[in-house]
């Protein structure tokens, strides 16, 4: 099987197995110790759909949008300064459109700009690693920030007709791209969603204090 995230031919997630490890340290201490810093975690938020959930397997638009807005608000980061989002992106006909709609709704509170932010999912490469899925996405973002490159989301040919990318802040990263810099540090959003209704979103950025 293949995970065809965001694609019109997406027909469901592909299972996988994996183990991931992150070393998390206070930024000031890591800089003082001369550590190799792959990324800074600027903010994380977690919520749960609770009684608003339509069904155990159903994605929750309101909860997803709210958790993204919470991180943007708590960090004071403007969406236009985020140039990539690592989506949960399981490759389901229903889940992918809901996720993009939630991201778009949260971003639209602060910007009307279109297609300025890349979006992708590591699940197209390695499948859905169950409880390690979010960690796999986090590792991908950290490595992307380190190398200043955005890896392609595989098997993306034709956009899911339920996703209006043209009028959203997002475009699918379907080929290897240089991660172009802007006026500030490169930043990425990261979404991970639990099947029982838990929604998580984080914002990561490069550590410009130690970049060559």
C-alpha positions as CSV (number, residue, x, y, z in Angstrom):
1,X,0.0,0.0,0.0
2,X,0.9,3.7,-0.4
3,X,-0.2,6.6,1.7
4,X,-1.3,9.3,-0.8
5,X,-1.7,12.3,1.4
6,X,-3.8,15.1,-0.1
7,X,-4.2,13.2,-3.3
8,X,-7.5,12.6,-5.1
9,X,-6.8,8.9,-5.1
10,X,-6.1,8.7,-1.4
11,X,-7.8,5.6,0.0
12,X,-6.7,5.3,3.6
13,X,-3.7,5.2,5.9
14,X,-0.8,2.8,5.6
15,X,0.4,1.2,8.9
16,X,4.0,1.2,9.9
17,X,6.3,0.6,12.9
18,X,9.0,2.8,14.3
19,X,10.9,4.1,17.3
20,X,12.1,7.7,17.7
21,X,14.1,9.6,20.3
22,X,14.4,13.4,20.8
23,X,16.8,15.0,23.2
24,X,15.1,18.1,24.6
25,X,17.1,20.8,26.4
26,X,16.7,24.4,27.4
27,X,17.9,26.5,24.6
28,X,20.2,28.8,26.7
29,X,21.9,25.7,28.2
30,X,22.2,24.0,24.8
31,X,23.9,27.1,23.3
32,X,26.2,27.5,26.3
33,X,27.2,23.8,26.1
34,X,27.9,24.1,22.3
35,X,25.4,21.5,21.4
36,X,24.2,20.8,17.9
37,X,20.8,22.4,17.9
38,X,18.5,21.1,15.2
39,X,15.5,23.2,16.1
40,X,13.9,25.3,18.8
41,X,10.4,24.4,20.0
42,X,8.6,27.7,20.3
43,X,5.3,26.4,21.5
44,X,3.1,23.4,21.9
45,X,-0.7,23.1,22.5
46,X,-2.9,20.0,23.1
47,X,-6.6,19.7,23.4
48,X,-9.3,17.1,22.9
49,X,-12.6,17.1,20.9
50,X,-14.5,15.7,23.9
51,X,-18.2,15.7,23.5
52,X,-17.9,17.6,20.2
53,X,-16.5,14.5,18.5
54,X,-18.9,13.1,15.9
55,X,-17.5,9.6,16.2
56,X,-14.4,7.8,17.4
57,X,-12.8,7.8,14.0
58,X,-14.1,11.2,12.8
59,X,-11.7,14.1,12.6
60,X,-12.8,17.3,14.6
61,X,-12.5,20.6,12.7
62,X,-13.2,22.8,15.7
63,X,-10.7,21.1,17.9
64,X,-7.9,21.1,15.3
65,X,-8.5,24.8,14.4
66,X,-8.6,25.8,18.1
67,X,-5.3,24.0,19.0
68,X,-3.5,25.8,16.1
69,X,-4.9,29.2,17.1
70,X,-3.8,28.5,20.7
71,X,-0.1,28.0,19.7
72,X,-0.1,31.1,17.4
73,X,-1.7,33.2,20.2
74,X,0.6,31.9,23.0
75,X,3.8,32.4,21.0
76,X,2.8,35.6,19.3
77,X,4.0,34.2,16.0
78,X,2.3,35.5,12.8
79,X,1.2,32.7,10.3
80,X,3.0,34.5,7.5
81,X,6.3,33.8,9.2
82,X,5.7,30.1,9.0
83,X,6.8,28.6,5.7
84,X,6.1,24.9,6.2
85,X,3.6,22.8,8.0
86,X,4.2,19.1,8.6
87,X,0.6,17.8,8.6
88,X,-0.8,14.7,10.3
89,X,-1.8,13.8,6.7
90,X,-3.0,10.2,7.0
91,X,-4.1,10.0,3.4
92,X,-7.9,9.6,4.0
93,X,-10.5,11.3,1.8
94,X,-12.2,12.9,4.8
95,X,-9.3,13.5,7.2
96,X,-7.0,15.4,4.9
97,X,-9.6,18.0,3.8
98,X,-10.6,18.6,7.5
99,X,-7.0,19.1,8.5
100,X,-6.3,21.6,5.7
101,X,-9.6,23.4,6.4
102,X,-8.7,23.7,10.1
103,X,-5.2,25.0,9.3
104,X,-6.7,27.5,6.8
105,X,-9.3,28.7,9.3
106,X,-6.7,29.3,12.0
107,X,-4.3,31.1,9.6
108,X,-7.2,33.2,8.0
109,X,-7.7,34.9,11.4
110,X,-4.5,36.8,10.6
111,X,-3.8,36.6,6.9
112,X,-5.5,36.5,3.5
113,X,-2.2,35.5,1.7
114,X,-2.4,32.5,-0.6
115,X,0.0,29.6,-1.1
116,X,2.9,31.0,0.9
117,X,3.4,28.0,3.1
118,X,4.4,24.5,2.0
119,X,2.6,21.5,3.5
120,X,3.5,17.8,3.5
121,X,3.5,14.6,5.5
122,X,6.2,12.0,6.3
123,X,3.5,9.3,6.3
124,X,3.7,9.2,2.5
125,X,7.3,8.0,3.0
126,X,7.1,5.6,6.0
127,X,3.4,5.1,6.7
128,X,1.5,5.8,10.0
129,X,3.7,4.9,12.9
130,X,0.8,4.9,15.4
131,X,2.0,6.5,18.7
132,X,5.4,7.5,17.1
133,X,3.6,9.3,14.2
134,X,4.0,12.8,15.7
135,X,7.5,12.2,16.8
136,X,8.4,11.1,13.2
137,X,7.0,14.4,11.9
138,X,8.9,16.3,14.5
139,X,12.2,14.6,13.5
140,X,11.5,15.4,9.8
141,X,10.9,19.1,10.6
142,X,14.1,19.3,12.8
143,X,16.2,17.7,10.0
144,X,14.6,19.9,7.4
145,X,15.5,23.0,9.4
146,X,19.0,21.8,9.9
147,X,19.6,21.1,6.2
148,X,17.4,24.0,5.0
149,X,15.6,21.7,2.6
150,X,12.0,20.5,2.3
151,X,11.6,16.8,1.4
152,X,8.8,15.9,-1.0
153,X,5.5,14.4,0.0
154,X,5.3,11.3,-2.2
155,X,2.4,9.9,-4.4
156,X,0.8,13.4,-4.8
157,X,-0.5,13.8,-8.3
158,X,-3.9,15.4,-8.3
159,X,-5.2,17.3,-5.3
160,X,-8.2,15.9,-3.3
161,X,-11.2,17.8,-4.9
162,X,-12.4,18.6,-1.3
163,X,-9.2,20.6,-0.7
164,X,-9.1,24.1,-2.2
165,X,-5.3,24.6,-2.1
166,X,-5.6,27.5,-4.6
167,X,-7.4,29.7,-2.1
168,X,-5.6,28.5,1.0
169,X,-2.3,29.5,2.5
170,X,-0.8,26.2,1.5
171,X,0.8,24.4,-1.4
172,X,1.9,20.7,-1.3
173,X,5.7,20.2,-1.3
174,X,5.8,17.4,-4.0
175,X,9.5,17.8,-4.9
176,X,12.7,18.5,-3.0
177,X,13.0,22.2,-2.4
178,X,15.5,24.5,-0.9
179,X,14.0,26.0,2.2
180,X,14.3,29.7,1.3
181,X,14.9,32.1,4.1
182,X,13.0,35.3,4.8
183,X,13.3,38.3,7.1
184,X,13.4,36.0,10.2
185,X,14.2,32.4,11.2
186,X,12.7,29.5,9.2
187,X,9.6,28.3,11.0
188,X,7.4,25.3,10.7
189,X,4.1,24.1,12.2
190,X,3.6,20.5,13.2
191,X,0.3,18.7,13.7
192,X,-0.4,15.3,15.2
193,X,-3.9,14.0,15.8
194,X,-5.0,11.1,18.0
195,X,-7.7,8.8,16.8
196,X,-9.7,9.3,20.0
197,X,-10.0,13.1,19.6
198,X,-6.6,14.5,20.9
199,X,-5.2,17.3,18.8
200,X,-1.6,18.6,19.1
201,X,0.1,21.4,17.3
202,X,3.6,22.8,17.7
203,X,5.8,25.5,16.1
204,X,9.4,24.9,15.6
205,X,12.1,27.2,14.2
206,X,15.8,27.2,13.4
207,X,18.2,28.4,16.0
208,X,19.8,31.4,14.2
209,X,22.1,32.1,17.2
210,X,24.3,29.1,16.3
211,X,23.9,28.9,12.5
212,X,27.0,29.3,10.5
